Amino acid sequence: MKNTSESLEQKIEIAVERLVREHLAVLEATASAAVREGFRRATRPTSKPQHEGASTGRRRSPARRRPREEVADLEERLYRAVCAHPGETMAVIAPAAGATPRELNRPAIVLRRDGRVRSVGQRGSTRYFPMGE
């Protein structure tokens, strides 16, 4: 019985060693392929240098410059919305002005510069208050 037990242990040991060698061979092949691909990509000429963080894919459309009349209209709508909702954030004021917060960025700057609106806070928590005419 001892012979059979040793024989079985040897068979298991041989099978495990074979499986480990096969697994290591697959890992080596995968790693070699990954290294080759990395070097291939690194040595491939590019049409233009990419700076770090540059997105590949979608390109941003050029911004159009809004006419002064459109900005003035947005300023007035924003001022009326600030008067109707004093002390609120742009997220609350923008729908009342009929525009997005991003569209109201420049009009808000002009209103603050002209002294018609006062802002308190930073970034998303900025609150807007009307000033006397």
Secondary structure as GFF3:
##gff-version 3
##sequence-region A 1 133
A	DSSP	alpha_helix	2	43	.	.	.	ID=ss1
A	DSSP	alpha_helix	68	84	.	.	.	ID=ss2
A	DSSP	beta_strand	88	89	.	.	.	ID=ss3
A	DSSP	alpha_helix	90	97	.	.	.	ID=ss4
A	DSSP	alpha_helix	105	113	.	.	.	ID=ss5
A	DSSP	beta_strand	117	120	.	.	.	ID=ss6
A	DSSP	three_ten_helix	123	125	.	.	.	ID=ss7
A	DSSP	beta_strand	127	130	.	.	.	ID=ss8
###
